[in-house]
Amino acid sequence: MREYVVKAGASILFFCLLVSGYGIIAQATGRETISIEDATGRSVEIILPVRRLVVLTSDALEVIRALKAEDLVLGVNTGIARDPRFWPMLKNRQRVGSWMEPSYELIAELNPDIVIGYARHPSQDMEKKLIPFGITVIRLDFYKMRTLLKEVRTLGRILGKEEEARQLTTWYRKNLNLTEERMRDTDGRPLVYIESYSKYHTTGPGSGGHEMCALAGGHNIASGFSIPYPEITPEWVLAENPHIIIKATSLSCCYAMTDLQPLKSIRDNIIARPAWDNIRAVQGGKVYVMAGDIWTGPRAIIGATYLAKWFHPDFFEDIDPANLHKEYLERFQRIKYQGVYVYPRKVPKVISELK
């Protein structure tokens, strides 16, 4: 016990010295410092201006491009190169490993001011490995709708892109308000089974998918679980008998896809599961597949708009989520709209009653 206390005390002392060291460096160079709160709730000291970034997550990279700060990016995760059409200007940046297990040696060689990762991934080893090199670690998620706007503003402040962040958050808020206002007039919420990327893994409270479902006017049948991504059984889904089934897929490079068949095959396999023809969603044809590109992340508002149209077609008859997606890609990502993201797009003519 005593050894543990000594080690813990040493770690705290090291961190305090390091933080004070940042202040000394800032004073010596005449550079401004700001303090921000990241996705873990911790306060992080940032020395301005930020000139060099390593970005481990595609969600953060997408927001950085929307803020017109992609020139600051030195290193990215290996998945970026596999989607060159979506990342035409970033596909050749130095690869530093996966978003979950990056190479800290490669990151240190690039000597960035900041590295951006998710709140939960990579592990806390990232701070232990990089802070001794004077590299600041920031954890921002950009996949939870309740914190997305705050995180965009935070990143805009860090990068000196406050106006660009304001334009993006204004666009988000406008479309969020539209969905929320129409939800006030809806009667009843359909029961929804959401299947995440892995088979028989759903999305509970704390997940981006759960937040999207609630915003779109659905009742997530996994809302009573205590963890974000619980594993369930097919029998449980049968017993819950949802009105609608949503399957999120990690199928890659949907921006480059022109064929609906990959998404259709995923849907066909779900419908063909043993005894699932007894589920109301299957009987009514209300089984939908959504690409990870618009499932949570910076484009979650687009995915949520598809959900709202599927859940409450009468209230969103005049809304085309594809047009919203087109506006986002062309205005904020500065690339043309293309790709295949959902199947089927249209609500079936035969709609099951909410019973």
C-alpha positions as CSV (number, residue, x, y, z in Angstrom):
1,M,0.0,0.0,0.0
2,R,2.8,2.4,0.9
3,E,4.6,1.7,-2.4
4,Y,1.4,2.5,-4.3
5,V,0.9,5.8,-2.4
6,V,4.5,6.7,-3.2
7,K,4.1,5.9,-6.9
8,A,0.8,7.8,-7.1
9,G,2.3,10.8,-5.4
10,A,5.2,10.8,-7.8
11,S,2.8,10.6,-10.8
12,I,0.8,13.6,-9.5
13,L,4.0,15.6,-8.8
14,F,5.3,14.8,-12.4
15,F,2.0,16.0,-13.9
16,C,2.0,19.2,-11.8
17,L,5.6,20.0,-12.8
18,L,4.7,19.3,-16.4
19,V,1.7,21.6,-16.3
20,S,3.8,24.4,-14.7
21,G,6.4,23.7,-17.3
22,Y,3.9,24.5,-20.1
23,G,3.2,27.8,-18.4
24,I,7.0,28.6,-18.2
25,I,7.4,27.7,-21.9
26,A,4.4,29.9,-22.8
27,Q,5.8,32.8,-20.8
28,A,9.3,32.4,-22.3
29,T,8.1,32.4,-25.8
30,G,5.4,35.0,-25.3
31,R,2.7,32.6,-26.5
32,E,-0.8,32.7,-25.2
33,T,-2.3,29.8,-23.2
34,I,-6.0,28.8,-22.8
35,S,-7.6,26.1,-20.7
36,I,-10.3,23.8,-22.2
37,E,-12.4,21.0,-20.9
38,D,-12.1,17.8,-23.0
39,A,-14.5,14.8,-23.4
40,T,-13.2,13.2,-20.2
41,G,-14.1,16.3,-18.2
42,R,-10.5,17.2,-17.4
43,S,-9.0,20.6,-17.9
44,V,-6.2,20.8,-20.5
45,E,-3.8,23.7,-20.9
46,I,-3.2,24.6,-24.6
47,I,-0.3,26.8,-25.8
48,L,-1.4,29.0,-28.8
49,P,-1.1,29.1,-31.7
50,V,-1.5,25.5,-32.5
51,R,0.5,24.7,-35.7
52,R,0.9,21.0,-35.8
53,L,-1.7,18.2,-35.3
54,V,-1.9,14.5,-35.3
55,V,-5.5,13.4,-35.5
56,L,-6.4,9.8,-34.6
57,T,-10.1,9.8,-35.3
58,S,-11.9,10.4,-38.6
59,D,-14.7,12.2,-36.7
60,A,-12.2,14.8,-35.4
61,L,-10.6,15.0,-38.9
62,E,-14.0,15.7,-40.5
63,V,-14.6,18.6,-38.1
64,I,-11.1,20.0,-38.7
65,R,-11.8,20.0,-42.4
66,A,-15.1,21.7,-41.8
67,L,-13.2,24.4,-39.9
68,K,-10.8,24.8,-42.8
69,A,-7.8,23.7,-40.7
70,E,-6.7,20.6,-42.5
71,D,-3.4,22.2,-43.4
72,L,-2.3,21.8,-39.7
73,V,-2.7,18.0,-39.9
74,L,0.6,16.1,-40.1
75,G,-0.5,12.5,-39.1
76,V,-3.7,10.5,-39.4
77,N,-4.9,6.9,-38.7
78,T,-4.3,4.2,-41.3
79,G,-8.0,4.0,-42.3
80,I,-7.9,7.5,-44.0
81,A,-5.8,6.1,-46.9
82,R,-8.5,3.5,-47.6
83,D,-11.0,6.1,-48.5
84,P,-9.1,8.4,-50.8
85,R,-12.1,9.9,-52.6
86,F,-13.5,11.2,-49.3
87,W,-10.1,12.4,-48.1
88,P,-8.5,13.7,-51.3
89,M,-6.2,16.2,-49.6
90,L,-5.5,14.1,-46.5
91,K,-5.1,10.6,-47.9
92,N,-1.3,11.0,-48.1
93,R,-0.6,12.4,-44.7
94,Q,1.7,10.3,-42.5
95,R,0.0,7.2,-41.1
96,V,0.5,6.7,-37.4
97,G,-1.4,3.4,-36.8
98,S,-5.0,2.7,-35.9
99,W,-7.2,5.1,-34.0
100,M,-7.3,2.6,-31.1
101,E,-3.6,1.5,-31.0
102,P,-1.4,4.2,-32.7
103,S,2.4,4.1,-32.9
104,Y,3.6,6.6,-30.3
105,E,7.1,6.4,-31.8
106,L,5.8,7.7,-35.2
107,I,3.7,10.4,-33.4
108,A,6.8,11.6,-31.4
109,E,8.8,11.8,-34.7
110,L,6.2,14.2,-36.1
111,N,6.5,16.4,-33.0
112,P,3.0,17.7,-33.1
113,D,1.7,20.4,-30.7
114,I,-1.5,18.3,-30.1
115,V,-2.8,14.8,-30.6
116,I,-6.5,14.3,-30.7
117,G,-8.2,11.0,-29.7
118,Y,-11.5,9.7,-28.4
119,A,-12.4,10.0,-24.7
120,R,-12.1,6.2,-24.2
121,H,-9.6,5.3,-26.9
122,P,-6.6,5.0,-27.0
123,S,-6.0,4.0,-23.4
124,Q,-4.4,6.3,-20.9
125,D,-1.1,5.1,-22.1
126,M,-1.3,7.8,-24.7
127,E,-0.8,10.5,-22.1
128,K,2.0,8.6,-20.4
129,K,3.8,8.1,-23.7
130,L,3.4,11.5,-25.2
131,I,3.3,14.1,-22.5
132,P,7.0,13.6,-21.6
133,F,7.8,14.8,-25.2
134,G,5.9,18.0,-24.6
135,I,3.0,16.8,-26.8
136,T,-0.5,17.8,-25.5
137,V,-3.2,15.1,-25.6
138,I,-6.8,16.2,-26.2
139,R,-9.8,13.8,-26.1
140,L,-12.8,14.9,-28.1
141,D,-15.5,12.5,-29.3
142,F,-17.7,14.3,-31.9
143,Y,-20.0,11.3,-32.1
144,K,-22.5,12.2,-29.3
145,M,-25.2,14.7,-30.4
146,R,-25.6,16.2,-26.9
147,T,-21.9,17.2,-26.8
148,L,-21.1,17.7,-30.5
149,L,-21.8,21.4,-30.6
150,K,-19.8,22.1,-27.5
151,E,-16.9,20.1,-28.9
152,V,-17.0,21.9,-32.2
153,R,-16.8,25.3,-30.4
154,T,-13.9,24.0,-28.2
155,L,-11.9,22.9,-31.2
156,G,-12.7,26.2,-33.0
157,R,-11.2,28.0,-30.0
158,I,-8.1,25.8,-29.9
159,L,-7.4,26.2,-33.7
160,G,-8.3,29.9,-33.9
161,K,-11.3,29.0,-36.1
162,E,-14.1,30.5,-34.0
163,E,-16.0,31.9,-36.9
164,E,-15.9,28.7,-38.9
165,A,-17.1,26.8,-35.8
166,R,-19.9,29.3,-35.4
167,Q,-21.1,28.7,-38.9
168,L,-21.0,24.9,-38.5
169,T,-22.8,24.9,-35.1
170,T,-25.4,27.3,-36.5
171,W,-26.1,24.9,-39.3
172,Y,-26.4,22.0,-36.8
173,R,-28.7,23.9,-34.5
174,K,-31.0,24.9,-37.3
175,N,-31.5,21.3,-38.4
176,L,-31.7,20.0,-34.9
177,N,-34.4,22.6,-34.1
178,L,-36.4,21.5,-37.1
179,T,-36.5,17.9,-36.0
180,E,-37.2,18.7,-32.4
181,E,-40.1,21.1,-33.3
182,R,-41.8,18.4,-35.4
183,M,-41.4,15.8,-32.8
184,R,-43.6,17.9,-30.5
185,D,-46.6,17.1,-32.7
186,T,-46.1,13.4,-33.0
187,D,-48.3,10.8,-31.3
188,G,-46.5,7.8,-29.9
189,R,-43.0,6.5,-30.4
190,P,-42.4,3.3,-32.3
191,L,-40.4,0.6,-30.5
192,V,-37.0,0.4,-32.2
193,Y,-34.3,-2.3,-32.1
194,I,-30.9,-0.8,-33.0
195,E,-28.2,-3.2,-33.9
196,S,-24.7,-1.8,-33.9
197,Y,-21.8,-2.8,-36.1
198,S,-21.5,-6.2,-34.4
199,K,-24.2,-8.9,-34.7
200,Y,-26.6,-8.9,-31.7
201,H,-24.9,-5.9,-30.1
202,T,-27.4,-3.0,-29.5
203,T,-27.0,0.6,-28.3
204,G,-28.0,1.6,-24.8
205,P,-27.9,4.9,-22.9
206,G,-24.6,6.6,-23.3
207,S,-24.2,5.7,-26.9
208,G,-24.6,7.9,-29.9
209,G,-27.2,5.6,-31.5
210,H,-29.5,5.9,-28.4
211,E,-29.3,9.7,-28.6
212,M,-30.2,9.6,-32.3
213,C,-33.1,7.3,-31.8
214,A,-34.6,9.6,-29.1
215,L,-34.1,12.7,-31.1
216,A,-35.9,11.1,-34.1
217,G,-38.9,10.2,-32.0
218,G,-38.3,6.5,-31.4
219,H,-38.3,4.4,-28.2
220,N,-35.1,2.4,-28.0
221,I,-36.0,-1.0,-26.6
222,A,-32.5,-1.1,-25.0
223,S,-33.1,2.1,-23.1
224,G,-33.3,0.1,-19.8
225,F,-29.8,-1.2,-20.1
226,S,-27.0,0.3,-17.9
227,I,-24.2,0.1,-20.5
228,P,-23.8,1.7,-23.9
229,Y,-23.2,-1.3,-26.1
230,P,-24.8,-4.5,-24.5
231,E,-24.8,-7.9,-26.2
232,I,-28.3,-9.3,-26.5
233,T,-29.9,-12.5,-27.8
234,P,-32.2,-12.9,-30.9
235,E,-34.9,-14.3,-28.5
236,W,-34.8,-11.0,-26.6
237,V,-35.5,-9.0,-29.8
238,L,-38.4,-11.4,-30.6
239,A,-39.9,-10.9,-27.1
240,E,-39.6,-7.1,-27.4
241,N,-41.3,-7.2,-30.9
242,P,-40.1,-3.8,-32.2
243,H,-42.0,-1.9,-34.9
244,I,-38.7,-0.9,-36.6
245,I,-35.2,-2.4,-36.9
246,I,-32.2,-0.2,-37.6
247,K,-28.9,-1.9,-38.5
248,A,-25.7,0.2,-38.4
249,T,-23.0,-1.1,-40.7
250,S,-19.2,-0.4,-40.7
251,L,-19.1,-1.1,-44.4
252,S,-16.2,1.0,-45.5
253,C,-15.9,3.6,-48.3
254,C,-19.6,4.2,-48.8
255,Y,-18.7,7.5,-50.3
256,A,-17.2,5.6,-53.3
257,M,-20.1,3.1,-53.5
258,T,-22.6,3.2,-56.4
259,D,-24.3,-0.2,-55.8
260,L,-27.1,-0.7,-53.3
261,Q,-26.4,-4.5,-53.2
262,P,-24.0,-4.5,-50.2
263,L,-26.5,-2.8,-48.0
264,K,-29.4,-4.8,-49.4
265,S,-27.6,-8.0,-48.6
266,I,-27.2,-7.0,-45.0
267,R,-30.9,-6.2,-44.7
268,D,-31.8,-9.6,-46.4
269,N,-29.7,-11.5,-43.8
270,I,-31.4,-9.8,-40.9
271,I,-34.9,-10.5,-42.3
272,A,-33.9,-14.2,-42.8
273,R,-32.9,-14.8,-39.2
274,P,-34.7,-17.7,-37.7
275,A,-38.2,-16.8,-36.4
276,W,-37.7,-13.1,-37.1
277,D,-40.6,-13.2,-39.6
278,N,-42.7,-13.0,-36.4
279,I,-41.4,-9.5,-35.6
280,R,-43.6,-6.5,-36.5
281,A,-40.7,-4.7,-38.1
282,V,-40.0,-7.6,-40.5
283,Q,-43.7,-8.1,-41.2
284,G,-44.1,-4.5,-42.1
285,G,-41.0,-4.2,-44.1
286,K,-39.5,-1.6,-41.7
287,V,-36.0,-3.0,-41.5
288,Y,-33.3,-0.3,-42.5
289,V,-29.6,-0.4,-42.9
290,M,-27.5,2.7,-42.4
291,A,-23.8,3.3,-43.2
292,G,-21.4,4.3,-40.4
293,D,-20.7,7.5,-42.3
294,I,-23.9,9.0,-41.1
295,W,-24.4,6.8,-38.0
296,T,-23.3,9.1,-35.2
297,G,-20.2,11.2,-35.8
298,P,-20.3,14.7,-37.3
299,R,-23.0,13.6,-39.8
300,A,-25.3,12.2,-37.1
301,I,-27.8,14.9,-37.8
302,I,-28.2,13.4,-41.3
303,G,-28.6,9.9,-39.9
304,A,-31.1,11.2,-37.3
305,T,-33.1,12.9,-40.1
306,Y,-33.4,9.5,-41.9
307,L,-34.5,7.9,-38.7
308,A,-37.2,10.6,-38.1
309,K,-38.5,10.1,-41.7
310,W,-38.7,6.3,-41.2
311,F,-40.2,6.6,-37.7
312,H,-42.7,9.4,-38.5
313,P,-43.1,9.6,-42.3
314,D,-46.2,11.8,-42.2
315,F,-44.4,14.6,-40.3
316,F,-41.3,14.5,-42.5
317,E,-42.8,14.0,-45.9
318,D,-41.3,17.2,-47.3
319,I,-37.8,16.5,-45.9
320,D,-35.1,14.7,-48.0
321,P,-32.1,13.7,-45.8
322,A,-30.1,13.3,-49.0
323,N,-30.4,17.0,-49.7
324,L,-29.2,17.8,-46.2
325,H,-26.2,15.4,-46.7
326,K,-25.4,17.1,-50.0
327,E,-25.4,20.6,-48.4
328,Y,-23.1,19.4,-45.6
329,L,-20.6,17.7,-47.9
330,E,-20.4,20.6,-50.4
331,R,-20.5,23.5,-48.0
332,F,-18.5,22.2,-45.1
333,Q,-16.4,19.4,-46.4
334,R,-15.9,21.0,-49.9
335,I,-16.3,17.7,-51.8
336,K,-19.2,16.7,-54.1
337,Y,-22.1,14.7,-52.9
338,Q,-22.0,11.0,-53.9
339,G,-22.2,7.5,-52.4
340,V,-24.7,5.1,-51.0
341,Y,-25.6,5.3,-47.3
342,V,-29.0,3.8,-46.5
343,Y,-31.3,1.0,-47.7
344,P,-34.1,1.2,-48.4
345,R,-34.5,5.0,-48.5
346,K,-38.3,4.9,-48.9
347,V,-40.8,4.0,-46.2
348,P,-42.9,0.9,-47.1
349,K,-46.4,1.6,-48.2
350,V,-47.7,-0.9,-45.7
351,I,-47.1,0.6,-42.2
352,S,-47.8,-1.4,-39.1
353,E,-49.9,0.2,-36.4
354,L,-48.3,1.1,-33.1
355,K,-49.7,-1.5,-30.8
